[in-house]
Amino acid sequence: MSNSVSNSSQSTWQIKLLYDSECPLCMREVNFLRKRDGDRGLVEFVDIADENYSSEANGGIDYETAMGRIHAILPDGTAIKNVEVFRRVYEVLGMGWVYAITRIPVFGWIADQLYAIWADWRLKLTGRADLAAIVAERQKRLDCSVSGRCRIEEN
């Protein structure tokens, strides 16, 4: 099931947030942001874990890159990542004060360093395999769905 909105002719989004629906902590944040967005469509939520995720439709950001750090796309096609994503999403939703302090260079640097630590440990902390294993498993599933030759044979 895709959580992305693909009707670009009536697009009202101000930021496109790429997220991992298989991460329980990420989903807690996304669910909060969805509630704040309501039905306004200011944020387009794109699930990178969806089998139909397309890097071409999302600033050229491939699955592995998106899994490594949070990314978002601005309406002009600019890709942003790390704490800048949270700052921009919260601003769009009228809660810019939450991340406002990160605009001050020293605090922004500290926030980026803390986020980098979180991003590096996110998979392990949520009980998941490492990034290489997740990417390999996804590629195997995608290859199987295309070729149709990957059925598990029962003896």
Stockholm file with secondary structure:
# STOCKHOLM 1.0

chainA/1-155         MSNSVSNSSQSTWQIKLLYDSECPLCMREVNFLRKRDGDRGLVEFVDIADENYSSEANGGIDYETAMGRIHAILPDGTAIKNVEVFRRVYEVLGMGWVYAITRIPVFGWIADQLYAIWADWRLKLTGRADLAAIVAERQKRLDCSVSGRCRIEEN
#=GR chainA/1-155 SS CCCCCCCGGGCCCSEEEEECTTCHHHHHHHHHHHHHHTTSCCEEEEETTSTTCCSTTTTTCCHHHHHHSCEEECTTSCEEETHHHHHHHHHHTTCGGGTGGGGSHHHHHHHHHHHHHHHHHHHHHTTCCCHHHHHHHHHHHHHHHHHCCCCCCCC
#=GC SS_cons         CCCCCCCGGGCCCSEEEEECTTCHHHHHHHHHHHHHHTTSCCEEEEETTSTTCCSTTTTTCCHHHHHHSCEEECTTSCEEETHHHHHHHHHHTTCGGGTGGGGSHHHHHHHHHHHHHHHHHHHHHTTCCCHHHHHHHHHHHHHHHHHCCCCCCCC
//
